[in-house]
């Protein structure tokens, strides 16, 4: 009986061969900036919050972080616009701290009027209402990029990548944890060759950690990592696809849905959603998208996936919200 229970528990976490992701609606929710990109989405105190970067172009300039607020996901209003003089703030990601505040982590890049990156260091900000935010505060060290933070049992965890010229052959990816989101401790350096970078970390019901990591360069297929506490030893497998701006969520039944930039039809990039397991990623649904696109935020709400992303398929890079149903 015990073996049978373990077997049933294992297979319940796998998507059925007939499982489908169906697009129910897709709406543009923001296009007021010249370049609107790099989204994230969260539900906090009964409201949706969507954040992204506004700037002149994909790279360079002094990017600002916009926060939108919505009660129902249909009507959106600007709740905040965050800027830092001389700094390109980009890739904002949202989480909820152990004490119930909103936390935003973002990259702080320096271009000094050029499109050549002069320096970078992560920033963190906090809010109790999504409207009033603390000033961007530097964390880690120059050259690091803490891309996303996930809170688990009162601690924040995140993977930072360092692509400094000294690390030209193999970029350095490091797993950090923090009790307050400000002071960070190194847990381990992740042994992933090539150019690993943007990473989303989630936790499973049994306490295991799981990573979906983008890789660039000749070996550009994303990596999936799995680790048990204290998360210092990792096992890696290929996701079988290149994924830009990777994100995924774990449903209550253990199934995982992932999304990101899809390069199967290069040079036509799109944003795709699919199923994720410890053994790979299978894209199932392509959203209305092309060109400059991806960086999804994902929330499971009322039995449906609510997903923010950006795309230039209508000419100008704009922010979209998709509602996706999982069948069966």
Order of alpha helices (4+ residues) and beta strands (2+ residues): alpha-beta-beta-beta-beta-beta-beta-beta-beta-beta-beta-beta-beta-beta-beta-beta-beta-beta-beta-beta-beta-beta-beta-beta-beta
